[in-house]
Amino acid sequence: MANEAELRQEIADERRKLTDAVADLRQEIDHTAERGKQIGMVLGALTAAALTIRTTLKIRRHFRD
């Protein structure tokens, strides 16, 4: 059976591993959030462009008649 010092060392090692795993997960979450922001900006720009084109076409049709 492991003595108290070995158990403490094992616990410290596991704690270090868990801390590293949490840091890795935070980085992945931050990266995913950043991609989400970029996708949101692109979708917003596409929506604005589509509305602009639609409005322009409506105005052109109105003045042609």
PDB file of N, CA, C, O and CB in Angstrom:
ATOM      1  N   MET A   1       0.834  -1.182   0.000  1.00  0.00           N
ATOM      2  CA  MET A   1       0.000   0.000   0.000  1.00  0.00           C
ATOM      3  C   MET A   1       0.880   1.247   0.000  1.00  0.00           C
ATOM      4  O   MET A   1       1.945   1.261   0.617  1.00  0.00           O
ATOM      5  CB  MET A   1      -0.950  -0.003   1.212  1.00  0.00           C
ATOM      6  N   ALA A   2       0.439   2.275  -0.682  1.00  0.00           N
ATOM      7  CA  ALA A   2       1.212   3.510  -0.805  1.00  0.00           C
ATOM      8  C   ALA A   2       1.216   4.262   0.518  1.00  0.00           C
ATOM      9  O   ALA A   2       0.233   4.263   1.259  1.00  0.00           O
ATOM     10  CB  ALA A   2       0.642   4.400  -1.927  1.00  0.00           C
ATOM     11  N   ASN A   3       2.329   4.893   0.791  1.00  0.00           N
ATOM     12  CA  ASN A   3       2.375   5.679   2.020  1.00  0.00           C
ATOM     13  C   ASN A   3       1.778   7.067   1.764  1.00  0.00           C
ATOM     14  O   ASN A   3       1.411   7.398   0.637  1.00  0.00           O
ATOM     15  CB  ASN A   3       3.836   5.796   2.546  1.00  0.00           C
ATOM     16  N   GLU A   4       1.691   7.839   2.786  1.00  0.00           N
ATOM     17  CA  GLU A   4       1.021   9.151   2.709  1.00  0.00           C
ATOM     18  C   GLU A   4       1.725  10.093   1.715  1.00  0.00           C
ATOM     19  O   GLU A   4       1.056  10.828   0.988  1.00  0.00           O
ATOM     20  CB  GLU A   4       0.977   9.806   4.110  1.00  0.00           C
ATOM     21  N   ALA A   5       3.027  10.078   1.679  1.00  0.00           N
ATOM     22  CA  ALA A   5       3.778  10.953   0.770  1.00  0.00           C
ATOM     23  C   ALA A   5       3.500  10.584  -0.686  1.00  0.00           C
ATOM     24  O   ALA A   5       3.354  11.466  -1.532  1.00  0.00           O
ATOM     25  CB  ALA A   5       5.293  10.866   1.061  1.00  0.00           C
ATOM     26  N   GLU A   6       3.426   9.293  -0.981  1.00  0.00           N
ATOM     27  CA  GLU A   6       3.131   8.861  -2.343  1.00  0.00           C
ATOM     28  C   GLU A   6       1.711   9.256  -2.749  1.00  0.00           C
ATOM     29  O   GLU A   6       1.470   9.687  -3.877  1.00  0.00           O
ATOM     30  CB  GLU A   6       3.316   7.346  -2.472  1.00  0.00           C
ATOM     31  N   LEU A   7       0.781   9.102  -1.813  1.00  0.00           N
ATOM     32  CA  LEU A   7      -0.602   9.494  -2.092  1.00  0.00           C
ATOM     33  C   LEU A   7      -0.706  10.988  -2.362  1.00  0.00           C
ATOM     34  O   LEU A   7      -1.407  11.414  -3.280  1.00  0.00           O
ATOM     35  CB  LEU A   7      -1.514   9.109  -0.925  1.00  0.00           C
ATOM     36  N   ARG A   8      -0.015  11.771  -1.568  1.00  0.00           N
ATOM     37  CA  ARG A   8      -0.025  13.224  -1.784  1.00  0.00           C
ATOM     38  C   ARG A   8       0.559  13.580  -3.154  1.00  0.00           C
ATOM     39  O   ARG A   8       0.054  14.465  -3.844  1.00  0.00           O
ATOM     40  CB  ARG A   8       0.768  13.937  -0.668  1.00  0.00           C
ATOM     41  N   GLN A   9       1.624  12.882  -3.532  1.00  0.00           N
ATOM     42  CA  GLN A   9       2.255  13.128  -4.829  1.00  0.00           C
ATOM     43  C   GLN A   9       1.301  12.752  -5.969  1.00  0.00           C
ATOM     44  O   GLN A   9       1.187  13.484  -6.952  1.00  0.00           O
ATOM     45  CB  GLN A   9       3.575  12.332  -4.948  1.00  0.00           C
ATOM     46  N   GLU A  10       0.621  11.613  -5.833  1.00  0.00           N
ATOM     47  CA  GLU A  10      -0.346  11.201  -6.850  1.00  0.00           C
ATOM     48  C   GLU A  10      -1.489  12.199  -6.972  1.00  0.00           C
ATOM     49  O   GLU A  10      -1.923  12.524  -8.077  1.00  0.00           O
ATOM     50  CB  GLU A  10      -0.899   9.817  -6.525  1.00  0.00           C
ATOM     51  N   ILE A  11      -1.968  12.679  -5.844  1.00  0.00           N
ATOM     52  CA  ILE A  11      -3.050  13.675  -5.848  1.00  0.00           C
ATOM     53  C   ILE A  11      -2.582  14.958  -6.506  1.00  0.00           C
ATOM     54  O   ILE A  11      -3.311  15.561  -7.293  1.00  0.00           O
ATOM     55  CB  ILE A  11      -3.539  13.962  -4.414  1.00  0.00           C
ATOM     56  N   ALA A  12      -1.358  15.380  -6.182  1.00  0.00           N
ATOM     57  CA  ALA A  12      -0.812  16.601  -6.791  1.00  0.00           C
ATOM     58  C   ALA A  12      -0.664  16.429  -8.299  1.00  0.00           C
ATOM     59  O   ALA A  12      -0.958  17.347  -9.064  1.00  0.00           O
ATOM     60  CB  ALA A  12       0.552  16.961  -6.162  1.00  0.00           C
ATOM     61  N   ASP A  13      -0.207  15.252  -8.726  1.00  0.00           N
ATOM     62  CA  ASP A  13      -0.074  14.991 -10.162  1.00  0.00           C
ATOM     63  C   ASP A  13      -1.437  15.035 -10.860  1.00  0.00           C
ATOM     64  O   ASP A  13      -1.574  15.634 -11.927  1.00  0.00           O
ATOM     65  CB  ASP A  13       0.597  13.625 -10.396  1.00  0.00           C
ATOM     66  N   GLU A  14      -2.420  14.412 -10.265  1.00  0.00           N
ATOM     67  CA  GLU A  14      -3.771  14.414 -10.843  1.00  0.00           C
ATOM     68  C   GLU A  14      -4.340  15.831 -10.895  1.00  0.00           C
ATOM     69  O   GLU A  14      -4.985  16.212 -11.872  1.00  0.00           O
ATOM     70  CB  GLU A  14      -4.707  13.499 -10.029  1.00  0.00           C
ATOM     71  N   ARG A  15      -4.101  16.602  -9.848  1.00  0.00           N
ATOM     72  CA  ARG A  15      -4.573  17.989  -9.812  1.00  0.00           C
ATOM     73  C   ARG A  15      -3.935  18.790 -10.939  1.00  0.00           C
ATOM     74  O   ARG A  15      -4.610  19.589 -11.588  1.00  0.00           O
ATOM     75  CB  ARG A  15      -4.259  18.641  -8.448  1.00  0.00           C
ATOM     76  N   ARG A  16      -2.647  18.585 -11.178  1.00  0.00           N
ATOM     77  CA  ARG A  16      -1.939  19.260 -12.259  1.00  0.00           C
ATOM     78  C   ARG A  16      -2.526  18.872 -13.618  1.00  0.00           C
ATOM     79  O   ARG A  16      -2.723  19.724 -14.484  1.00  0.00           O
ATOM     80  CB  ARG A  16      -0.442  18.924 -12.208  1.00  0.00           C
ATOM     81  N   LYS A  17      -2.799  17.582 -13.794  1.00  0.00           N
ATOM     82  CA  LYS A  17      -3.392  17.113 -15.046  1.00  0.00           C
ATOM     83  C   LYS A  17      -4.770  17.732 -15.269  1.00  0.00           C
ATOM     84  O   LYS A  17      -5.102  18.149 -16.379  1.00  0.00           O
ATOM     85  CB  LYS A  17      -3.496  15.582 -15.044  1.00  0.00           C
ATOM     86  N   LEU A  18      -5.561  17.786 -14.208  1.00  0.00           N
ATOM     87  CA  LEU A  18      -6.891  18.384 -14.317  1.00  0.00           C
ATOM     88  C   LEU A  18      -6.803  19.874 -14.643  1.00  0.00           C
ATOM     89  O   LEU A  18      -7.585  20.389 -15.442  1.00  0.00           O
ATOM     90  CB  LEU A  18      -7.675  18.176 -13.017  1.00  0.00           C
ATOM     91  N   THR A  19      -5.856  20.552 -14.025  1.00  0.00           N
ATOM     92  CA  THR A  19      -5.668  21.979 -14.298  1.00  0.00           C
ATOM     93  C   THR A  19      -5.292  22.194 -15.758  1.00  0.00           C
ATOM     94  O   THR A  19      -5.799  23.112 -16.403  1.00  0.00           O
ATOM     95  CB  THR A  19      -4.585  22.573 -13.374  1.00  0.00           C
ATOM     96  N   ASP A  20      -4.413  21.357 -16.276  1.00  0.00           N
ATOM     97  CA  ASP A  20      -4.023  21.463 -17.686  1.00  0.00           C
ATOM     98  C   ASP A  20      -5.199  21.169 -18.606  1.00  0.00           C
ATOM     99  O   ASP A  20      -5.384  21.843 -19.619  1.00  0.00           O
ATOM    100  CB  ASP A  20      -2.867  20.506 -17.996  1.00  0.00           C
ATOM    101  N   ALA A  21      -5.995  20.163 -18.252  1.00  0.00           N
ATOM    102  CA  ALA A  21      -7.156  19.809 -19.068  1.00  0.00           C
ATOM    103  C   ALA A  21      -8.163  20.957 -19.101  1.00  0.00           C
ATOM    104  O   ALA A  21      -8.732  21.256 -20.151  1.00  0.00           O
ATOM    105  CB  ALA A  21      -7.823  18.531 -18.530  1.00  0.00           C
ATOM    106  N   VAL A  22      -8.381  21.593 -17.967  1.00  0.00           N
ATOM    107  CA  VAL A  22      -9.304  22.731 -17.909  1.00  0.00           C
ATOM    108  C   VAL A  22      -8.779  23.878 -18.761  1.00  0.00           C
ATOM    109  O   VAL A  22      -9.551  24.525 -19.469  1.00  0.00           O
ATOM    110  CB  VAL A  22      -9.510  23.197 -16.450  1.00  0.00           C
ATOM    111  N   ALA A  23      -7.489  24.136 -18.703  1.00  0.00           N
ATOM    112  CA  ALA A  23      -6.895  25.204 -19.516  1.00  0.00           C
ATOM    113  C   ALA A  23      -7.077  24.903 -21.005  1.00  0.00           C
ATOM    114  O   ALA A  23      -7.397  25.799 -21.787  1.00  0.00           O
ATOM    115  CB  ALA A  23      -5.389  25.372 -19.183  1.00  0.00           C
ATOM    116  N   ASP A  24      -6.876  23.649 -21.395  1.00  0.00           N
ATOM    117  CA  ASP A  24      -7.067  23.265 -22.796  1.00  0.00           C
ATOM    118  C   ASP A  24      -8.523  23.465 -23.223  1.00  0.00           C
ATOM    119  O   ASP A  24      -8.794  23.981 -24.307  1.00  0.00           O
ATOM    120  CB  ASP A  24      -6.647  21.797 -23.014  1.00  0.00           C
ATOM    121  N   LEU A  25      -9.442  23.058 -22.370  1.00  0.00           N
ATOM    122  CA  LEU A  25     -10.861  23.233 -22.689  1.00  0.00           C
ATOM    123  C   LEU A  25     -11.232  24.703 -22.823  1.00  0.00           C
ATOM    124  O   LEU A  25     -12.009  25.073 -23.703  1.00  0.00           O
ATOM    125  CB  LEU A  25     -11.726  22.580 -21.620  1.00  0.00           C
ATOM    126  N   ARG A  26     -10.680  25.537 -21.958  1.00  0.00           N
ATOM    127  CA  ARG A  26     -10.962  26.971 -22.045  1.00  0.00           C
ATOM    128  C   ARG A  26     -10.464  27.539 -23.362  1.00  0.00           C
ATOM    129  O   ARG A  26     -11.139  28.363 -23.980  1.00  0.00           O
ATOM    130  CB  ARG A  26     -10.320  27.720 -20.871  1.00  0.00           C
ATOM    131  N   GLN A  27      -9.297  27.109 -23.793  1.00  0.00           N
ATOM    132  CA  GLN A  27      -8.759  27.578 -25.075  1.00  0.00           C
ATOM    133  C   GLN A  27      -9.659  27.142 -26.223  1.00  0.00           C
ATOM    134  O   GLN A  27      -9.926  27.924 -27.135  1.00  0.00           O
ATOM    135  CB  GLN A  27      -7.328  27.049 -25.293  1.00  0.00           C
ATOM    136  N   GLU A  28     -10.124  25.907 -26.182  1.00  0.00           N
ATOM    137  CA  GLU A  28     -11.007  25.418 -27.236  1.00  0.00           C
ATOM    138  C   GLU A  28     -12.328  26.180 -27.252  1.00  0.00           C
ATOM    139  O   GLU A  28     -12.855  26.505 -28.316  1.00  0.00           O
ATOM    140  CB  GLU A  28     -11.266  23.924 -27.058  1.00  0.00           C
ATOM    141  N   ILE A  29     -12.854  26.459 -26.073  1.00  0.00           N
ATOM    142  CA  ILE A  29     -14.112  27.213 -25.975  1.00  0.00           C
ATOM    143  C   ILE A  29     -13.918  28.623 -26.511  1.00  0.00           C
ATOM    144  O   ILE A  29     -14.771  29.135 -27.236  1.00  0.00           O
ATOM    145  CB  ILE A  29     -14.617  27.260 -24.511  1.00  0.00           C
ATOM    146  N   ASP A  30     -12.803  29.254 -26.160  1.00  0.00           N
ATOM    147  CA  ASP A  30     -12.520  30.596 -26.665  1.00  0.00           C
ATOM    148  C   ASP A  30     -12.403  30.587 -28.189  1.00  0.00           C
ATOM    149  O   ASP A  30     -12.911  31.483 -28.862  1.00  0.00           O
ATOM    150  CB  ASP A  30     -11.228  31.145 -26.036  1.00  0.00           C
ATOM    151  N   HIS A  31     -11.734  29.575 -28.721  1.00  0.00           N
ATOM    152  CA  HIS A  31     -11.567  29.461 -30.170  1.00  0.00           C
ATOM    153  C   HIS A  31     -12.931  29.284 -30.844  1.00  0.00           C
ATOM    154  O   HIS A  31     -13.212  29.907 -31.868  1.00  0.00           O
ATOM    155  CB  HIS A  31     -10.630  28.275 -30.521  1.00  0.00           C
ATOM    156  N   THR A  32     -13.764  28.436 -30.263  1.00  0.00           N
ATOM    157  CA  THR A  32     -15.104  28.196 -30.809  1.00  0.00           C
ATOM    158  C   THR A  32     -15.946  29.462 -30.739  1.00  0.00           C
ATOM    159  O   THR A  32     -16.683  29.770 -31.676  1.00  0.00           O
ATOM    160  CB  THR A  32     -15.803  27.053 -30.050  1.00  0.00           C
ATOM    161  N   ALA A  33     -15.843  30.192 -29.645  1.00  0.00           N
ATOM    162  CA  ALA A  33     -16.599  31.443 -29.509  1.00  0.00           C
ATOM    163  C   ALA A  33     -16.140  32.461 -30.548  1.00  0.00           C
ATOM    164  O   ALA A  33     -16.960  33.177 -31.121  1.00  0.00           O
ATOM    165  CB  ALA A  33     -16.438  32.026 -28.087  1.00  0.00           C
ATOM    166  N   GLU A  34     -14.852  32.525 -30.788  1.00  0.00           N
ATOM    167  CA  GLU A  34     -14.321  33.460 -31.783  1.00  0.00           C
ATOM    168  C   GLU A  34     -14.842  33.109 -33.174  1.00  0.00           C
ATOM    169  O   GLU A  34     -15.215  33.992 -33.946  1.00  0.00           O
ATOM    170  CB  GLU A  34     -12.777  33.449 -31.772  1.00  0.00           C
ATOM    171  N   ARG A  35     -14.864  31.809 -33.489  1.00  0.00           N
ATOM    172  CA  ARG A  35     -15.415  31.395 -34.787  1.00  0.00           C
ATOM    173  C   ARG A  35     -16.898  31.747 -34.876  1.00  0.00           C
ATOM    174  O   ARG A  35     -17.383  32.152 -35.933  1.00  0.00           O
ATOM    175  CB  ARG A  35     -15.215  29.877 -35.005  1.00  0.00           C
ATOM    176  N   GLY A  36     -17.605  31.594 -33.778  1.00  0.00           N
ATOM    177  CA  GLY A  36     -19.022  31.951 -33.761  1.00  0.00           C
ATOM    178  C   GLY A  36     -19.231  33.429 -34.032  1.00  0.00           C
ATOM    179  O   GLY A  36     -20.151  33.809 -34.757  1.00  0.00           O
ATOM    180  N   LYS A  37     -18.379  34.265 -33.451  1.00  0.00           N
ATOM    181  CA  LYS A  37     -18.459  35.705 -33.697  1.00  0.00           C
ATOM    182  C   LYS A  37     -18.209  36.008 -35.173  1.00  0.00           C
ATOM    183  O   LYS A  37     -18.912  36.818 -35.777  1.00  0.00           O
ATOM    184  CB  LYS A  37     -17.445  36.464 -32.814  1.00  0.00           C
ATOM    185  N   GLN A  38     -17.204  35.354 -35.746  1.00  0.00           N
ATOM    186  CA  GLN A  38     -16.883  35.587 -37.154  1.00  0.00           C
ATOM    187  C   GLN A  38     -18.039  35.150 -38.054  1.00  0.00           C
ATOM    188  O   GLN A  38     -18.377  35.840 -39.016  1.00  0.00           O
ATOM    189  CB  GLN A  38     -15.596  34.839 -37.543  1.00  0.00           C
ATOM    190  N   ILE A  39     -18.633  34.018 -37.744  1.00  0.00           N
ATOM    191  CA  ILE A  39     -19.780  33.545 -38.534  1.00  0.00           C
ATOM    192  C   ILE A  39     -20.931  34.527 -38.404  1.00  0.00           C
ATOM    193  O   ILE A  39     -21.606  34.828 -39.389  1.00  0.00           O
ATOM    194  CB  ILE A  39     -20.225  32.127 -38.080  1.00  0.00           C
ATOM    195  N   GLY A  40     -21.159  35.024 -37.209  1.00  0.00           N
ATOM    196  CA  GLY A  40     -22.218  36.010 -36.995  1.00  0.00           C
ATOM    197  C   GLY A  40     -21.993  37.273 -37.798  1.00  0.00           C
ATOM    198  O   GLY A  40     -22.934  37.832 -38.362  1.00  0.00           O
ATOM    199  N   MET A  41     -20.750  37.725 -37.853  1.00  0.00           N
ATOM    200  CA  MET A  41     -20.443  38.934 -38.625  1.00  0.00           C
ATOM    201  C   MET A  41     -20.669  38.690 -40.110  1.00  0.00           C
ATOM    202  O   MET A  41     -21.209  39.549 -40.807  1.00  0.00           O
ATOM    203  CB  MET A  41     -18.991  39.387 -38.376  1.00  0.00           C
ATOM    204  N   VAL A  42     -20.260  37.529 -40.594  1.00  0.00           N
ATOM    205  CA  VAL A  42     -20.435  37.213 -42.011  1.00  0.00           C
ATOM    206  C   VAL A  42     -21.920  37.113 -42.344  1.00  0.00           C
ATOM    207  O   VAL A  42     -22.365  37.641 -43.363  1.00  0.00           O
ATOM    208  CB  VAL A  42     -19.710  35.894 -42.372  1.00  0.00           C
ATOM    209  N   LEU A  43     -22.680  36.446 -41.498  1.00  0.00           N
ATOM    210  CA  LEU A  43     -24.122  36.330 -41.747  1.00  0.00           C
ATOM    211  C   LEU A  43     -24.801  37.699 -41.711  1.00  0.00           C
ATOM    212  O   LEU A  43     -25.700  37.970 -42.507  1.00  0.00           O
ATOM    213  CB  LEU A  43     -24.769  35.396 -40.711  1.00  0.00           C
ATOM    214  N   GLY A  44     -24.379  38.544 -40.804  1.00  0.00           N
ATOM    215  CA  GLY A  44     -24.925  39.896 -40.743  1.00  0.00           C
ATOM    216  C   GLY A  44     -24.629  40.676 -42.013  1.00  0.00           C
ATOM    217  O   GLY A  44     -25.494  41.368 -42.550  1.00  0.00           O
ATOM    218  N   ALA A  45     -23.400  40.556 -42.485  1.00  0.00           N
ATOM    219  CA  ALA A  45     -23.019  41.259 -43.713  1.00  0.00           C
ATOM    220  C   ALA A  45     -23.796  40.719 -44.915  1.00  0.00           C
ATOM    221  O   ALA A  45     -24.236  41.490 -45.768  1.00  0.00           O
ATOM    222  CB  ALA A  45     -21.505  41.128 -43.959  1.00  0.00           C
ATOM    223  N   LEU A  46     -23.963  39.408 -44.981  1.00  0.00           N
ATOM    224  CA  LEU A  46     -24.731  38.824 -46.080  1.00  0.00           C
ATOM    225  C   LEU A  46     -26.191  39.260 -46.041  1.00  0.00           C
ATOM    226  O   LEU A  46     -26.787  39.547 -47.079  1.00  0.00           O
ATOM    227  CB  LEU A  46     -24.644  37.304 -46.034  1.00  0.00           C
ATOM    228  N   THR A  47     -26.755  39.307 -44.859  1.00  0.00           N
ATOM    229  CA  THR A  47     -28.140  39.752 -44.711  1.00  0.00           C
ATOM    230  C   THR A  47     -28.287  41.209 -45.137  1.00  0.00           C
ATOM    231  O   THR A  47     -29.232  41.568 -45.838  1.00  0.00           O
ATOM    232  CB  THR A  47     -28.613  39.573 -43.259  1.00  0.00           C
ATOM    233  N   ALA A  48     -27.345  42.041 -44.708  1.00  0.00           N
ATOM    234  CA  ALA A  48     -27.383  43.449 -45.096  1.00  0.00           C
ATOM    235  C   ALA A  48     -27.252  43.603 -46.611  1.00  0.00           C
ATOM    236  O   ALA A  48     -27.954  44.413 -47.216  1.00  0.00           O
ATOM    237  CB  ALA A  48     -26.268  44.230 -44.386  1.00  0.00           C
ATOM    238  N   ALA A  49     -26.365  42.837 -47.218  1.00  0.00           N
ATOM    239  CA  ALA A  49     -26.191  42.905 -48.673  1.00  0.00           C
ATOM    240  C   ALA A  49     -27.462  42.453 -49.388  1.00  0.00           C
ATOM    241  O   ALA A  49     -27.879  43.072 -50.367  1.00  0.00           O
ATOM    242  CB  ALA A  49     -24.993  42.038 -49.116  1.00  0.00           C
ATOM    243  N   ALA A  50     -28.072  41.382 -48.904  1.00  0.00           N
ATOM    244  CA  ALA A  50     -29.299  40.892 -49.528  1.00  0.00           C
ATOM    245  C   ALA A  50     -30.420  41.923 -49.427  1.00  0.00           C
ATOM    246  O   ALA A  50     -31.152  42.142 -50.393  1.00  0.00           O
ATOM    247  CB  ALA A  50     -29.736  39.576 -48.881  1.00  0.00           C
ATOM    248  N   LEU A  51     -30.556  42.549 -48.274  1.00  0.00           N
ATOM    249  CA  LEU A  51     -31.595  43.571 -48.105  1.00  0.00           C
ATOM    250  C   LEU A  51     -31.325  44.783 -48.984  1.00  0.00           C
ATOM    251  O   LEU A  51     -32.254  45.373 -49.535  1.00  0.00           O
ATOM    252  CB  LEU A  51     -31.689  44.003 -46.638  1.00  0.00           C
ATOM    253  N   THR A  52     -30.072  45.151 -49.117  1.00  0.00           N
ATOM    254  CA  THR A  52     -29.708  46.277 -49.977  1.00  0.00           C
ATOM    255  C   THR A  52     -30.051  45.979 -51.434  1.00  0.00           C
ATOM    256  O   THR A  52     -30.615  46.819 -52.135  1.00  0.00           O
ATOM    257  CB  THR A  52     -28.211  46.597 -49.839  1.00  0.00           C
ATOM    258  N   ILE A  53     -29.705  44.779 -51.878  1.00  0.00           N
ATOM    259  CA  ILE A  53     -30.008  44.393 -53.265  1.00  0.00           C
ATOM    260  C   ILE A  53     -31.516  44.355 -53.488  1.00  0.00           C
ATOM    261  O   ILE A  53     -32.011  44.842 -54.505  1.00  0.00           O
ATOM    262  CB  ILE A  53     -29.385  43.015 -53.598  1.00  0.00           C
ATOM    263  N   ARG A  54     -32.238  43.780 -52.542  1.00  0.00           N
ATOM    264  CA  ARG A  54     -33.696  43.697 -52.680  1.00  0.00           C
ATOM    265  C   ARG A  54     -34.318  45.089 -52.752  1.00  0.00           C
ATOM    266  O   ARG A  54     -35.185  45.346 -53.588  1.00  0.00           O
ATOM    267  CB  ARG A  54     -34.304  42.910 -51.506  1.00  0.00           C
ATOM    268  N   THR A  55     -33.876  45.973 -51.883  1.00  0.00           N
ATOM    269  CA  THR A  55     -34.415  47.332 -51.862  1.00  0.00           C
ATOM    270  C   THR A  55     -34.066  48.063 -53.154  1.00  0.00           C
ATOM    271  O   THR A  55     -34.904  48.765 -53.721  1.00  0.00           O
ATOM    272  CB  THR A  55     -33.877  48.110 -50.646  1.00  0.00           C
ATOM    273  N   THR A  56     -32.840  47.899 -53.615  1.00  0.00           N
ATOM    274  CA  THR A  56     -32.418  48.543 -54.867  1.00  0.00           C
ATOM    275  C   THR A  56     -33.267  48.064 -56.034  1.00  0.00           C
ATOM    276  O   THR A  56     -33.697  48.863 -56.866  1.00  0.00           O
ATOM    277  CB  THR A  56     -30.931  48.262 -55.149  1.00  0.00           C
ATOM    278  N   LEU A  57     -33.509  46.759 -56.096  1.00  0.00           N
ATOM    279  CA  LEU A  57     -34.331  46.223 -57.179  1.00  0.00           C
ATOM    280  C   LEU A  57     -35.768  46.737 -57.111  1.00  0.00           C
ATOM    281  O   LEU A  57     -36.376  47.014 -58.145  1.00  0.00           O
ATOM    282  CB  LEU A  57     -34.325  44.700 -57.135  1.00  0.00           C
ATOM    283  N   LYS A  58     -36.304  46.865 -55.922  1.00  0.00           N
ATOM    284  CA  LYS A  58     -37.664  47.407 -55.772  1.00  0.00           C
ATOM    285  C   LYS A  58     -37.731  48.859 -56.244  1.00  0.00           C
ATOM    286  O   LYS A  58     -38.673  49.264 -56.925  1.00  0.00           O
ATOM    287  CB  LYS A  58     -38.125  47.309 -54.302  1.00  0.00           C
ATOM    288  N   ILE A  59     -36.710  49.630 -55.868  1.00  0.00           N
ATOM    289  CA  ILE A  59     -36.689  51.044 -56.280  1.00  0.00           C
ATOM    290  C   ILE A  59     -36.570  51.144 -57.799  1.00  0.00           C
ATOM    291  O   ILE A  59     -37.255  51.960 -58.415  1.00  0.00           O
ATOM    292  CB  ILE A  59     -35.515  51.802 -55.597  1.00  0.00           C
ATOM    293  N   ARG A  60     -35.716  50.333 -58.408  1.00  0.00           N
ATOM    294  CA  ARG A  60     -35.547  50.362 -59.868  1.00  0.00           C
ATOM    295  C   ARG A  60     -36.853  49.972 -60.563  1.00  0.00           C
ATOM    296  O   ARG A  60     -37.239  50.582 -61.559  1.00  0.00           O
ATOM    297  CB  ARG A  60     -34.402  49.410 -60.306  1.00  0.00           C
ATOM    298  N   ARG A  61     -37.523  48.961 -60.036  1.00  0.00           N
ATOM    299  CA  ARG A  61     -38.796  48.561 -60.648  1.00  0.00           C
ATOM    300  C   ARG A  61     -39.831  49.658 -60.519  1.00  0.00           C
ATOM    301  O   ARG A  61     -40.627  49.879 -61.431  1.00  0.00           O
ATOM    302  CB  ARG A  61     -39.321  47.276 -60.009  1.00  0.00           C
ATOM    303  N   HIS A  62     -39.822  50.344 -59.393  1.00  0.00           N
ATOM    304  CA  HIS A  62     -40.796  51.418 -59.151  1.00  0.00           C
ATOM    305  C   HIS A  62     -40.598  52.555 -60.168  1.00  0.00           C
ATOM    306  O   HIS A  62     -41.569  53.080 -60.714  1.00  0.00           O
ATOM    307  CB  HIS A  62     -40.657  51.964 -57.695  1.00  0.00           C
ATOM    308  N   PHE A  63     -39.345  52.923 -60.414  1.00  0.00           N
ATOM    309  CA  PHE A  63     -39.084  54.036 -61.341  1.00  0.00           C
ATOM    310  C   PHE A  63     -39.213  53.640 -62.809  1.00  0.00           C
ATOM    311  O   PHE A  63     -39.366  54.511 -63.665  1.00  0.00           O
ATOM    312  CB  PHE A  63     -37.701  54.590 -61.097  1.00  0.00           C
ATOM    313  N   ARG A  64     -39.155  52.348 -63.116  1.00  0.00           N
ATOM    314  CA  ARG A  64     -39.342  51.896 -64.492  1.00  0.00           C
ATOM    315  C   ARG A  64     -40.798  51.983 -64.903  1.00  0.00           C
ATOM    316  O   ARG A  64     -41.112  52.230 -66.068  1.00  0.00           O
ATOM    317  CB  ARG A  64     -38.839  50.469 -64.658  1.00  0.00           C
ATOM    318  N   ASP A  65     -41.686  51.780 -63.941  1.00  0.00           N
ATOM    319  CA  ASP A  65     -43.132  51.782 -64.258  1.00  0.00           C
ATOM    320  C   ASP A  65     -43.659  53.124 -64.518  1.00  0.00           C
ATOM    321  O   ASP A  65     -44.848  53.277 -64.795  1.00  0.00           O
ATOM    322  CB  ASP A  65     -43.915  51.179 -63.168  1.00  0.00           C
TER     323      ASP A  65
END
